[in-house]
Amino acid sequence: MIILRVLILLFFFYSITYSFQNSYQDYETRLRKTIDLVFDFNFKEAESELTKLSNLDKTDGRPLLYISLIYVWKFIGDKNQSDFKNFENYSNQTIQLAESQIKNNPNDYNSYFVLSSIYGYRAMMFFMNRNYMSGIWAAKKSMSWTNELIEKNSKYYDAYLWRGLFNFSLYQVPSGFKSVLSMFGLKGDIKQGFNDLRKVVNHGDLAKVEAKYFLSQFYSSMLVDNKKAYELLNQLVIDYPNNVLFVYSAAIELMKLHKLNQAKQLLQSILSRNTVEISAIKDLTQFLLGDCAFYSLDVENAVEYYTRFLNSYKDNQYKPTANFRIGISYYFLGDKNKAKAFLSKSLTISSRIEEDKFHQRYAKLMVENNAETLFKIFEGWNYLRAGKFKQAISSFDSILNSDLNHDIKVVTRYLRGLSYYKLEDFQNARKDLKECLKYDTNNETWAKAFSYLYLARIEFILKNFQLAENYLSKLMDLEGFDFENSVKAQAKNLQSRIQNNF
């Protein structure tokens, strides 16, 4: 009889334990499936399910964190202030819940992760909304919670996401702003950032998707390794085919790899959707399809796509460039009057981005002068962008055989050197890039800056690190040229790779 009672008690306690375990596992499974809905841009269903999960377990801040993330994605795309306000509301609720949980349980690692992430996203959102002081305070909070979590549990790999992101991002800020950030204890380390993000990609759990995306962007913009960037993005596209941001970003990397047909397929898949959660991406997709056609010298389709972009996109950015390229397209079609009209129109639009300002400067030259050679340069440049490097070289050869001023020589030599670089013909690339540096120019210093950069990359590849650093040092001495911030950021990243051996 006693044995029977003991067995009944054991069975009772086992049933309770098993029930709790099953309940926990069911909750975690639902949470992960719902987070996948967020990353697959199924926002409506995801928010509904996350709200249910939040009500089901009022001690877990993760559902509120990922509801907040929905509005981060939306705001990144469309800059709608209602999305920003929704984010602020949900992020405040997230912080209150997670901080309350840590007071009750100082070893609640999930709540530390929630605070690390929500403050990280608050920093991002405040910076995008130009509320810089709030962004700095949020970044400091994020790093503080991140460091506490890593100190408590170094194997909670999701914790490294925001440390990696801030190390990468803060390394890139201009030197003048760094002194302000240092007052708040914030500084960047590109190698640490790279290693942290790879750690999350390789070992992380909930943060792995974000880490893959951000790492792809750092491979692309900072390490200039478009192949690795595309590999990460391609896997994300396979896993989350409805995430148009992943699809759009993958297409950009394919364009940088000169795989225009593959890029075009991805971009057209965005346009074929009935709905797109981030409307600006659909507009910008028209612009990129215009680029694919323009680089391929399929100028009639280029005009069509650029025109659609101009008619639908609300902001001014990239509109000067679109008008410029329509003008070039009409020149190639033999309609010089329309060419001049669109080149002139590009000059009337105000834009802050470097690419637009660059094309506006060339538009002015083309309108004011009958600059036939400049049109030929852009034709050769399109061959280069389309991956037709030998054809590009032939085109630049014919230009260099003409009587040219120094400005034209500098640009043409650089572009021919870049074409050889793409062919991995470093001997001829070096020759042209060095030749570019010999000419005096007031207007085309950008080409000399890029020549220094690619000479440094060649020496880096060949492990001639001192020579690479010498070229980078000379580049940093140049001032007041197109794309200066971008080129110097790339130079700085290469310097760091040399100095930190990665």
MARKE-64713 format. One record per residue: x, y, z of N, C-alpha, C in turn. Coordinates in steps of 0.2 Angstrom, whole numbers, plus 5000, padded with zeros to 4 digits. Example, Ala and Ser with C-alpha at 12.3 -4.5 7.8 and 13.67 -1.06 7.14 Angstrom:
506649725039506249785039506649845039;506449895035506849955036506450005039;
***
This chain:
500449945000500050005000500450065000;501050065004501450125005501850134998;502050074995502350084989501950114983;501250094984500850114979500750194979;500750214986500650294987501250324984;501850294986502450324983502450334976;502250274973502250284965501750334963;501150334966500650384964500950454965;501350474970501650534971502150554966;502550504965503050514960502750524953;502250484951501950504945501650574945;501350594950501050664951501550714949;502150714953502650764952502950754945;503050694942503250694936502850724931;502150714932501650744927501650814927;501750844933501850924934502450944930;503050914932503650934928503650924921;503350874919503250864911502850914908;502250934912501850984909502151044909;502551064914502851134914503351134908;503751074907504251074902503951084895;503351044894503051044888502751114886;502451144892502251214891502751264889;503351254892503951304890504151294883;504251224881504451214875503951234869;503251224871502751254866502851324865;502951364871502951434871503651454867;504151424868504751444864504751424857;504451374855504351354848503851404845;503351424848502851484845503251544844;503651564849504051624849504451624843;504851574842505351574837504951574830;504451534829504051534823503751604822;503551644827503351714826503851764824;504451754827505051794826505151784818;505151724816505251714809504751754804;504151754807503651794803503851864803;504151894808504351964808504951974803;505451924802505951934798505751914791;505151884790504851864783504351924781;504351974785503952034784503252024783;503051974787502351964788502051994795;502052064794502052104800501352094804;500852094800500152094803500052034807;500251974804500151914808500651904814;501251934813501751924818501551964824;501352034823501152074828500552044832;500052014829499551984832499751924837;500151884834500451824838500851844843;501351894842501751924848501351954853;500851984852500352014857500051954861;499851904858499651844862500151814866;500751804864501251784868501451824874;501451894872501551934878501051934883;500451924882499951914887499951844890;500251794886500251724889500851724894;501351754893501951754898502151834899;501851864905501951934906502651944909;503051894910503751904913504251904907;504051894901504551884895504451954891;505051984891505052044887505152034879;505351974877505551964870504951974865;504351954867503751974862503752054861;503752094866503752164865504352184861;504952154862505552174859505452174851;505152114849505052104842504452134839;503952154843503452204841503752264839;504252294844504552354842504952354836;505252294835505752284829505352294822;504652274823504252274817504252354814;504152394819504152464818504852494816;505352464818506052484816506052474808;505952414806505952394799505552444795;504952454797504452504794504752574793;505052594799505352664799505952674794;506352624794506952624790506752634783;506252594781506052604774505652664772;505152684776504752744774504752804778;505152804784505252864788504552894790;504052854791503452874793503452884801;503252944803503352964810502852924814;502252904812501852864816502152794817;502552764813502952704815503452724820;503752784820504252804825503852804832;503252834832502952844838502752774841;502552724837502352664839502952624842;503552634838504152604841504252634848;504252694849504352724856503952694861;503252694859502752664864502952594866;503052544861503252474863503952474866;504352514864505052504867505052524874;504652574876504552594883504252544887;503752504884503452454888503952394889;504352384884504852334884505352344889;505552404890506152424895505852414902;505252444903504852434910504852364912;504652314907504552244909505252214910;505652224906506352194907506752214913;506652284914507052304920506652274927;506052274927505652244932505852174933;505952134928506152064929506852054932;507252094930507952094932507952114940;507552154942507552174949507252104953;506852064950506552004953507051954953;507451954947507951894946508551924942;509051944946509651974943510051924938;509851864937510151814932509651794927;509151844925508751834920509051854913;509451804910509851824905509451854899;508851824898508451854892508251924893;508151944899507952014900508552064899;509152034901509752074899509752084891;509652034888509752034881509152084878;508552074881508052124878508252194879;508552214885508752284886509352304882;509852254881510352274876510052284869;509652244867509352254860508852314859;508452324864507952374863508252444864;508852454868509152514868509652524862;509852464859510252474853509752494847;509152474847508652494842508452564843;508352584850508252654851508752704849;509452684850509952724847509952734840;509752674836509752674829509152724827;508552714830507952754828508052824830;508352844835508552914837509052944832;509552914830510052934826509652954819;509252904817508952914810508452974810;508152984816507753034817508053104819;508753104819509153164820509053184827;508953144832508953154839509553134842;510153164841510753134842510953124849;510753174854510853164861510553104864;509853094862509553034864509852974861;510052974855510352914852511052894856;511452944858512052934862511852894868;511352924872511152894878510952824878;510552814872510252744871510852694869;511352724866511952684864512352664870;512452714875512752694881512352644885;511752654885511352604889511352534886;511352534880511352464876512052434878;512552474877513252444879513352424886;513052464890513052444898512652374899;512052364896511752304897512052244894;512352264888512752214884513352184888;513752234891514352214895514152174901;513552194904513352154910513152084908;512852074903512652004901513251964899;513651994895514251954893514651934900;514751984904515051964911514751914915;514051914915513651864918513751794915;513651794908513651734904513951744897;514551734897514951744890514751694885;514351644886514051594881513351614879;513051674881512451694879512651734872;512751694867513051724861512651784857;511951784858511551844856511851904859;512151904865512351964868512852004864;513251974860513752004856513552044850;512852044848512652074842512752154843;512552184848512552254849513252284850;513652244854514352264855514652264848;514552214844514852214837514652274833;513952284833513652334829513952404831;514052414838514252484840515052494839;515352434839516052444838516252454831;515852424826515852444819515652514818;515052534820514852594818515252654821;515452644827515752704831516452714828;516752664825517352664822517352714816;516752714813516652754806516552824807;516352844813516152914814516752964813;516653024810517153074809517553084816;518153104815518553114821518353164826;518053224823517753274827517253244832;516753204829516253174833516453124838;517053094837517353044841517453064848;517753134848517853164855517253174859;516653184856516053194860515853124862;515853074858515753004860516152974866;516752994866517252964871517052994878;516753054878516553084884515953034887;515653004883515152954886515352884886;516052874885516352804886516152764880;516052794874515852754868516452764863;516752704861517252704856517152644851;517452644845517452594841518052554840;517952494838518552444836518252394831;518552414825518252374819518352304819;518952284822519152204822518652174827;518552204833518152184838517452174836;517252224832516552224829516452164824;516952154820516952104815516852034819;517352024824517351964827516651944831;516452004834515751994838515251974834;515152004828514551984823514651914821;515251894819515351824817515251774822;515351794828515151754834514451744834;514051794833513351784833513051744827;513351754821513151724815513351644816;513851634819514051564820513751524826;513551564831513351524837512751554840;512451614837511851644840511251604840;510751634843510051604843509551654839;509251694843508751734841509051794837;509651814838509951874835510351854829;510351794827510751764821510551804815;509851814813509651844807509951914807;509851954812510052024812510852024811;511151974814511951974814512151964806;511751914803511951904796511851964792;511251994793511152054789511652114790;511752124796512252184797512952164795;513152104796513752084794513852084786;513352074783513352074776513452144774;513152194777513252264776513952294777;514252264782514952284784515452254779;515252184777515752154772515652204765;515052224764515052264758515352334758;515152374763515352444763516052454766;516252414771516852424775517452384773;517252314771517852274770517852264762;517352284758517352284751517352214749;517052164752517052094750516352084748;516152104742515452094740515252024739;515751974738515551904737515351874744;515651894749515451864756514751904758;514751964756514152004758513551964754;513651944748513051914744512951844747;513451804749513351744751512851744758;512951794762512551794768511851814766;511851864762511151894760510751834756;511051804752510751754748510451694752;510751684758510551634763509851664766;509951724768509351764771508751764766;508851774760508351774754508051704754;508451654754508151584754507751574760;507951594766507551584772506951624773;507051684770506451734771506351774765;506051734760505951764753505451824753;505051834758504651894758504951954761;505551954763505852004766506152044760;505852104758506052134752506752174753;506852194760507452224761508052174760;507952114762508552064760508552054753;508052044749508052034742508352094739;508152154741508452224738509152224739;509452204745510152214747510552164743;510252104742510552054738510652074731;510152104728510252134721510752184721;510852224726511352274726512052244725;512152184729512852154729512952124723;512452094720512552064713512752114708;512452174708512652234704513352244705;513552254711514252264713514752214710;514452154710514852094707514752084699;514452134696514352144689513952084686;513452064691513052004688512352034687;512252074682511652124681511052074680;511052024676510451984675510151954681;510651924685510351894691510051954696;510352014696510152064700509452084698;509352084691508752104688508152064690;508351994690507851944692507551954699;508051974704507851984710507452044711;507652094708507252164708506552154705;506552124699505852114696505352074701;505652024705505251984709504952034715;505252084716504952134721504452174718;504452194711503952224708503352184707;503452114706502952074705502452054711;502652084717502252064723501652114723;501052084725500452124726500552184731;500852164737501052214742501752214744;502052264746502652274748502652314755;502852284760502752314767503152384768;503652384764504052454764504052484757;503552534756503452554750504052594746;504452624750505052654747505452604743;505552544746505952494742505652484735;505052484734504752474728504952524723;504952584725505152644721505952644720;506352624725507052624724507252564719;506752504719506852454715506852474707;506352524706506352544699506952584697;507252624702507952654701508452604699;508552554703509052504702508952464695;508352454694508152414687508352464681;508252534683508552574678509352574677;509652564683510352554683510552494679;510252444680510452374677510352384669;509852424667509752434660510252484657;510352534661510852584659511552554658;511752524663512452494663512552444657;511952414655511952364650511852404643;511852464643511652504637511052494634;510552464638509852454636509552514638;509652574634509452634636508752654636;508352614631507652634631507252604638;507452544640507252524646507452564652;508052584652508352624657507852694658;507752724652507352784653506652764656;506352704654505652694657505752684664;506252644667506252624674506452694678;506852734675507052794679506452844679;506052844674505452884674504952864679;504852794679504352774684504652794691;505252784692505552804699505452874700;505552924696505452994696504753014698;504252974695503552984696503252964702;503652914706503352884712503752904718;504352914718504752924724504652994727;504552994733504353054736504953104738;505553074740506153114742506553134736;507053174737507453204731508053164730;508253124735508853084734508853034728;509353034724509452994718509053024712;508653074713508253104707508753144702;509253184705509753214700510053154696;510253104700510653044696510153014691;509553004692509052974688508953024681;508953084683508853134677509453134673;510053134676510653134673510753074668;510553014671510652954667510152944661;509552974662509052984657509353024651;509653084653509953124648510553094644;510953054648511453014644511152964639;510552934642510252884638509952914631;509652974632509453004626510053024621;510553044624511153054620511352994616;511352934619511552874616510952854610;510352874612509852864607509852914601;510252964601510353014596509853074597;509553084603509153144604509453194608;509853234605510353284609509953334613;509353354610508953404613508653374620;508353314620508053284626508653274631;509253254628509853234632509953304636;509953354633510153424636509653444641;508953424639508453444644508453404650;508553344650508653304656509253314660;509853334657510453354661510253414664;509953464661509753524664509353514670;508853474669508353464675508753434681;509253394680509553364686509853414690;510053474687510353534690509853564695;509253564694508753594697508453564704;508753504705508453464711508953464717;508753484723509253484728509253424732;509953394733510053334736510653334740;510653304746511253304750511753244748;511553194745511953134744512553144739;513153114740513753134736513653104728;513253054727513153024721512853074716;512253104719511853164716512353224714;512753244719513153304718513653294712;513953234712514453214707514153214700;513553184700513253184693512953254691;512753294696512553364694513153404691;513753394694514353424692514553404685;514453344683514553324676513953344671;513353344674512853374670512953444668;513253484672513353554671513953564666;514453524666514953514661514653504654;514253454654513953424648513453474645;513053514649512653564646512953624644;513553644647513853704645514353704640;514553634639515053624633514853564629;515053564623514853504619515353454620;515353424626515853374629515753304626;515853294620515753224617516153174621;516753194623517253144626516953124633;516553164636516253144643515753094642;515353094636514853044635515252984633;515752984630516152924628516452884635;516652934639516852904646516352864649;515752894649515152864653514952794649;515052794643514952734639515452674641;516052694641516552644644516452624651;516252674655516152664662515552614663;515052614658514552564659514752494657;515152494652515452424650515852394656;516152444660516552414666515952394671;515452434672514952414677514552354675;514552334669514252274666514652214667;515252224669515752174669516052154663;516052194658516352194651517052224651;517452204655518052244657518552254651;518552204646519052204640518752254635;518052254635517752304631517852374634;517752384640517952444644518652474642;519052424643519752444641519852474634;519552434629519552454622519252524622;518752544625518452604625518852664627;519152644633519652694636520252704632;520452654629521052664624520952714619;520352704616520152754610520152824613;519852834619519852904622520552924623;521052884626521652904627522152924621;521852894615522252914609522052984606;521653014609521453084607521853134611;521753194609522053254612521653274618;521853264624521453274630521753324635;521353354639521553394644521753354650;522053374655522253334661521653304665;521053344665520553314669520253254666;520253254659519953194655520453134656;521153154656521653104656521653064663;521553104668521553084675520953034676;520353044674519753004674519852944670;520052954664520052894659520652844662;521152874664521752824666521452784673;521152824677520852784683520452734681;519952744677519452694675519752634671;520252654667520552594663520952554668;521252584673521652554679521152504683;520552534684520052494688519852434684;519752444677519552384673520052334673;520752354673521252304674521252264681;521152304686521052284693520552234693;519952244690519452194690519552124687;520052134682520252074678520852044682;521052074688521652044692522252054688;522252094683522952104680523252164683;523552154689523852204693524452244690;524752214686525352244683525052304678;524552294674524352344670523852394674;523552374679523152414684523652464687;524152434690524652484693524952534688;525052514682525352564677524852624676;524252604675523752654674523552704680;523552664686523352704692523952754694;524552724693525152774694525152834689;524952814683525052864678524452924680;523952904682523352944684523652994689;524052974694524353014699524853074696;525053064690525553114688525253184685;524553174684524253234681524053284686;524053354685523753404689523053404687;522653414692521953424691521553464697;521153504696520753544701520053514702;519853484696519153454697519053384698;519553344696519453274696519853234701;519953274707520453244712520153174714;519453164714519153104716519553044712;519653054706519952994702520652984705;521053034707521753024710521652984717;521153004721520952974727520852904726;520352884722520252814720520852774718;521252814714521852774711522352754717;522452804722522852784728522452724732;521852724732521452674736521552604733;521552604726521552544723522352514722;522752564722523452544722523652514729;523352544734523352514741523052444742;522552434738522152374739522652314735;522952334729523352294726523952274730;524252314734524852304738524552264744;523952274747523752234752523652164750;523352154744523252084742523852044741;524452084739525052054737525452054744;525152074749525552074756526152124757;526052174752526552234753526252284757;526252274764525852314768526152384769;526752394769527052454770526952504764;526952474758526852514752526052534752;525652484754524952504754524852554759;525152554765525052614770525252674767;525852674763526052734760525552774755;525252724751524752754747524152784751;523952744756523352774760523552834763;524152844765524352904769524252964764;524452954758524453004752523753024751;523352974751522552984749522353024755;522453014761522153054767522353124767;522953144763523153214762522753254758;522353214753521953254748521353274752;521053334749520453364752520053394746;519353404748518953434744518753404737;518653334737518453304731517853264732;517553244726516953204726517053134730;516553114734516553054737517053054743;517253114745517853114750517753074756;517153074759516953044765516952964764;516652944759516652874757517352844756;517752884752518452854750518852854756;518852904760519252904766519052854771;518352834772518152784776518452714774;518452704767518652644765519452634766;519752694765520552694767520652684774;520252714778520352704785520252624787;519752594784519552524786520152484783;520452494778521052464775521652474780;521752534782522252544787522252504793;521552494795521452454801521552384800;521452354794521552284793522252274793;522652324790523352314790523652314797;523452364801523752374808523552314813;522952294812522652234816522652164813;522952164807523052094804522452054804;521952084800521352044799521052054792;
***
